[in-house]
Amino acid sequence: MAEIDYIRHEVNQKGETYASVGRKMGIDPRTVNKYANQEEFKKKEKQKRKAPVLDPVKPILDKWLKEDLKKKKKYQRTSKKMYQQLKKFHSFKGSDRTVRDYVSRRKKELKETMEDAALPLESIPGTAQVDFGTAPFKYLSEVIDLPYLVMSFPHCNGFYFQVFPSENTECLLEGLQRIFHHMGGVPKIIRFDNFSPAVKKIFSKGERELTDTFERFVLHYGFQYEFCNPGKGNEKGHVEAMVKYVRNNFLLPENTIVDLDHFNETLWALAEEDRERLHYDKQVLQSKLYEEDQANWLMLPEKKFECARYKEVKADKYGIVTIDKKQYCNRQVKSYSFRLLICYTFSFKNG
């Protein structure tokens, strides 16, 4: 481009002849004439070389690669295995080197696309947002407030939710795990608020110290996490809207709870029935968009994570123990109707 600019300046601005400019630059005067009088300078498109042997199987290889990215590395196909399957089932006539080169290049491209797709979550299938809400419930003739965990899916505008006796780390992880296993997959990116069950401390430049249990849970299920900037709850606006939607449409007026586990089992169907409506913007059934989310989830690990904290506590002279700033007596611990998600070993005085 610099040479073309020089040619046009010498000929059109200074009045030099094509021959003199050609001699200065060591090029043919006809080339000087061409660029001096050219009207349009279109961007050169990168030429795509046709690959008659590989092109027909590229969609198959891409499908395999996308499937494998949801699995642990040890469960992924090797390029050699892909080549063997192409030869056996798709009459592939090319070489194994051709397949290896294409697989290596496409893996890098797909991983770069996944890394660049961190924001905004609203347009990416297979991502989710998580937050807690609070609603009133009737229990033993009293009205009490209980937290509920909502996981929303911005792409399809769907959600799942579960009610818990507390808003601690164990309840957060138990709720996520229940949702993962009910769905049969794990969202590849999940955005959270900076709540204490996950974040111990926020440092400068956005760095965070996470709770040990949350970190191990993330490693176990293999998803990527994102946290909102402090005071920027709007960065997870979808789940905040869903927390309000769930409360208004499913938890008000107060539900009567006898068995919390049984009550939570009824909530799956409510969330799934709610998806049988048109998306507010895309004008497609949310259940259809949910299938696109499903296609992008990670695979579940072989074993579940133990969402429990073991703690040894001593009762005072009245038989009362304090757990997470809440007091329980020996009788309450034995008859407490809500299944506690924290496992404790109690050591009472006087046996």
Salt bridges, closest charged atoms under 4 A:
GLU10 OE2 - LYS14 NZ 3.50
GLU10 OE1 - LYS24 NZ 3.57
GLU16 OE2 - LYS24 NZ 3.98
ASP28 OD2 - ARG30 NH2 3.16
ASP55 OD1 - LYS58 NZ 3.03
ASP62 OD1 - ARG106 NE 3.04
GLU67 OE2 - LYS63 NZ 2.77
GLU67 OE1 - ARG77 NH2 3.24
ASP68 OD1 - LYS71 NZ 3.83
ASP68 OD1 - ARG77 NH1 2.94
ASP96 OD2 - ARG100 NH1 3.00
ASP101 OD1 - ARG97 NE 3.21
GLU109 OE1 - ARG106 NH1 2.77
ASP131 OD2 - LYS236 NZ 2.84
GLU170 OE2 - ARG309 NE 3.04
GLU174 OE2 - ARG178 NE 3.06
GLU174 OE2 - ARG339 NH2 3.74
ASP193 OD2 - LYS236 NZ 3.55
GLU209 OE2 - LYS200 NZ 3.86
ASP212 OD2 - ARG216 NE 3.10
GLU226 OE1 - ARG191 NH2 2.74
GLU240 OE2 - LYS236 NZ 2.83
ASP261 OD1 - ARG178 NH2 3.68
ASP261 OD2 - ARG339 NE 2.97
GLU272 OE2 - HIS182 NE2 2.65
ASP274 OD2 - ARG277 NH2 2.93
GLU292 OE1 - HIS155 NE2 2.70
ASP324 OD2 - ARG309 NH2 3.11
